Each structure stands twice: as structure tokens, then as C-alpha cells.
Amino acid sequence: MTGQAAVRPATADERLFSRTYAAATFSFAAVMFLTGFAALAVVPMLPVAARDLDGVPLYPLVAGCFVAASLFGGVLGGDWADRAGPGRPLAAGVVLAVVTLVVSATSTTIWQLAAGRFLDGVAAGMIAVAINTAIAHAYPDRLRARALALMSTCWIIPSLAGPPLAGLVAAWWSWRLVFFGLAALTVIPSLVVVVMLRNPSWQGQGQGQGQGQGRSRARSKQETGPAADVTPRPALMVAAAVSVGAALGQYAVSGWDVRHLLCGVAGVALLVVFVPRLLPAGTWRAARGLPAAVLLRGLTSGAYFTLEAFVPLLLNTARRVPPVQTGLAFTGAAIAWAGSSWLQGRLQGRVSRHRLVTAGALVMGAAVALAAVGTLPALPALTAAGAMVLAAVGMGMATPSLTLLSLTHSPPGRQGYASSAMQTSQNLGQMAVMGVAAALFNLFLGFGSADLAAYAAAFGLLLVPSVLAATLAVRAREA
């Protein structure tokens, strides 16, 4: 019982919330809602916490170790899901998420806060990969696109309510209460998910696969040959080495002395040596199928999240836009992403998935161009804010489509591996593209260029991954 083999074909009248799928749909939606609420509410509190703990110089480490840890969490969750089904890593992830909020809330030093964020990254990586794998197990192909769209929609309310509520709580009481409150809100839904995942039907897809799974794999090899399962299982130590390398890189940018330089060199060395072992063979050359889908995830994520980081910085510093208006740009982007994701789900079967990826990447390229134009002093400052909303439309089209393509191209019983590779590529894309853009930005400032010119250069760089993604999307198309 693996992948599609584990799923009973759906009748035409069955929907995500029909009796067959309602329990799984509500549970997955609750997990994603709380994950989004915690992520969007916690991130604005990190600068406040770092200042309160006298750890502002280490803020890049606190902000970046979450992404670094999610690399390890994604590989751990994917390998665990392939061996025992998605239930156990999902349950472990939601429980760990509660624990990490308590760790962060009780921080007495910046290092404890960093540890809490690191553990939260592990939990988030496990949850994301387990959810994608569980969707592959729980739904037929006809419903998977809509299930992924629903997961994106679950971020709308958190994007509207999370940041302002967290800001009010921090202003009236303390940033610690934000973490404690989120932990309390997450406990009961987490327990519900754990209980739901003990259902015998989930045991059948997980630990209880047993001989049925072995027979399925044997049949697959007989039908497709020994080369069907060609992707090696990544060692967890390799994933840990990559996470450490990424964390060292984040620490290196917090200072310019010899110690930080050595940490940066060590981090880059670890990434160069171990990253290729976490990705499918042929990823860097966009080999057809899963490797191309994995590379496209890194390119699109790197372009989008770098844009999301630099546009607010531009608005708040160079263009002097009030923070409330900048916050509305985030809200608009979240709504646009969810709406676009819903639309691609409705286009299932009408438009090829790789064409949706191409369209999404082209929309993101237009958004990058709009952000660059928004640096011109003659134009309204909020022109750049519109770039965030437009880029979110592109990501809403591309991200679910790439996830579906990765599940389609994954070998039998290896949806967990495919999901973890996509998560790894997303995180690496964020760090790599943002690092290069930041280096270019600082280079322009170092030569005495105006702030707006430096922003324009950084935005111009983002055209490269956007155009590459649009060009290479055809290599990820379904057979």
C-alpha cells in the first residue's frame, strides 16, 4: 500500500469534506492553520525578543536557524514517512511545535531563543513533508490539487490576524505571552491530530503496511524493472551536516572578525560537500522529472522570499512608508497566494501542471520588474508593495503545481523522499538567492551608490531565477 496504491478511487460525488475524507481534511487544515498562525505571529516578535535579551548582533542567527533546521526536519520527516507512513512524523512534528514555543517563551538568553527557533524549524520541516506525504496517501489524484489549495487557504486568517494580534499582546504585556499563548492554543488541536493518526486506517498506511507494502514494491519492480527505485535514501547525518552548515553561514553574517569568517568558510564547505546528497541526481542540470521539479522549487522560492524580504526593507527605510501599510502588503500577498492556489486547483485536468509553473514564474518575473520600477523616486512608494501581491499570485500557481509534479514523478513508496527533497530545495533556494542578493546590495552601498540603486540591483538579480524557472518548467512535465 504505497502512494496511489494506498488510495481507494473516489467516486464523482466525493469531495474533500465528504464522509470519506472529512476527518483527514479537518485535521490537516487545523495543523496548517496553527502552523501559519504561529509562523506569522512569532516572526515579528523576534526583533523585540532579541533586543530584550541583549542579543541584537546574533539576530541573523535567530532568524535564520529556523530555515536551517527545517532542512533537517524535512529529511527526517520524509525518511520516517517512507518507512512508517506519514502519521508518526506528523504527530511528532505537532507535539514538538508546542514544546518549542515553550522553550522560546522561557528564554533567558539569546542562545535559548535560537535553540527554540531551531527546534521549531525541525518541527515545521517534519510537518510540511508529512502533510504532503499524507495527502498523497489519503486522497485520490483528482482531489490532491484541491487539498493542497486548501492548505494554502488555511494561511489567510493567520495572515490577517496573526501579526496585529501579536503586536498588541507584545505592546500591552510581553513578547513572552505571545509564545505562551500560541503554545496553549496549539495543545488541544495537536492532541486531536495525534488521536486521529492512531486510527487503524492510518496504521494501515504507516506501520501496518507490512507485507502489503513489500508485495506492492515487489510488484512495482516486476512491472518497471530494478531501476524503478533509483533514488537513494539520504542519511540523516548528511541532513544534519547541511543544517549545521546553513546555521554557521547565518552566524557568520553577524560579525566581521576572524571567528565569523572561519564559521562562514566552514558553513560553505559543509554545504558544498553534503547538499548534493540530499537532492535527486541531476538536480543541478534540471534532469527531466523529479530533479527538474526540485530545482524549480528552489528557484521560485528563492526569488519570492528574497523579494518578500527586500520590499518591506525598501518601504520602511528608503521610501518611509508607515508600518501599517507595509503590513497590509503582507496581508494582500497572503490572500493573493491563497486565491491563486485555489484557481490552479480548479484548473486541474484543463491545463498541464508544468504550464501553470511557467505561468507562475512569468508572473513572478513581472513582479520583480515592478519592484525594481518601484525604486524610482518619481513613482508612488507603494508601487513596490504591489510587487509582493503580484509575486504571491505567481507562487500560488507554481508551488502546488510543483508539489503535484514531484509526487507524480516520485518512485513507488518514495513520496516522503520527494517531499523532503522539495523542502530542502526550497530552503536552500531561500538562503542562496537571498545571500547573493544581499551581497550585491551591500556591494552597491559599499561603492557609495544611493540606497534606491542598491535595491534596484537586488531586484534585478531576481529576474535570473524567475526566467530560469519559466524556461525549465517544461522539463518537469508529466509523461
BELTAFEN-V676626 format. One line per field, one symbol per residue. ss: DSSP state (@ for helix, = for strand, . for the rest). phi: phi as a letter, one per 40 degrees, with the letter a starting at -180 (. if undefined). burial: b if it has 16 or more other ideal C-beta (glycine too) atoms within 10 Angstrom, else e. Layout:
# BELTAFEN-V676626
ss->???
phi->???
burial->???
This chain:
# BELTAFEN-V676626
ss->..@@@@...............@@@@@@@@@@@@@@@@@@@@@@@@@@@@@@@...@@@@@@@@@@@@@@@@@@@@@@@@@@@@@.@@@@@@@@@@@@@@@@@@@@....@@@@@@@@@@@@@@@@@@@@@@@@@@@@@..@@@@@@@@@@@@@..@@@@@@@@@@@@@@@@@..@@@@@@@@@@@@@@@@@@@@@@...@@@@@@.@@@@@@@@@@@@@@@@@@.@@@.......@@@@@@@@@@@@@@@@@.....@@@@@@@@@@@@@@@@@@@@@...........@@@@@@@@@@@@@@@@@@@@@@@@@@@@@....@@@@@@@@@@@@@@@@@@@@@@@@......@@@@@@@@@@@@@@@@@@@@@.........@@@@@@@@@@@@@@@@@@@@@@@@@@@.....@@@@@@@@@@@@@@@@@@@@@@@@@@@@@@@@....@@@@@@@@@@@@@@@@@@@@@@@@@@...
phi->.bfcccbcdcccccbdbcdcbcccccccccccccccccccccdccccccccccfbddcddcccccccccccccccdcccccccbgcccccccccccccccccdccccbbcccccccccccccccccccccccccccccbcdcbccccccccccccccdccbdccccccccccbaccccccccccccdcdcccccccccddcccccbdccfcccccccccccccbgcccbcccccccccccccccccccccccccabcccccccccccccccccbddccbcdgccbfdcgddcccccccccccccccccccccccccbcbfcddccccccccccccccccccccccccdgcbccccccdccccccccccccccccccdccdccdccccccccccccccccccccccccccccdgbcccccccccccccccdccccccccccdccccccgccdccccccccdccccccccccccdccbccc
burial->bbbbbbbeebeeebebeeebbebbbbbbbbbbbbbbbbbbbbebbbebbbebbebeebbbbbbbbbbbbbbbbbbbbbbbbbbbbbbbbbbbbbbbbbebbebbbebeebeebbbbbbbbbbbbbbbbbbbbbbbbbbbebebbbbbbbbbbbbbbebbbebbebbbebbeeebbbebbbbbbebbeebbebbbebbeeebbbbbbebbeeebeebbeebeeeeeeeebebeebeeebbbbbbbbbbbbbbbbbeeeeeeeebbeebeebbeebbeebbbebbeebbebbbbbbbbbbbbbbbbbbbbebbbebbeebbebeeeebbebbbbbbbbbbbbbbebbebbeeebbbebbbbbbbbbbbbbbbbbebbeeeeebeebbbbbbbbbbbbbbbbbbbbbbbbbbbbbbbbbbbbbbbbbbbbbbbbbbbbbbeeebeebeeeeeebeebbbbbbbbbbbbbbbbbebbebbbee
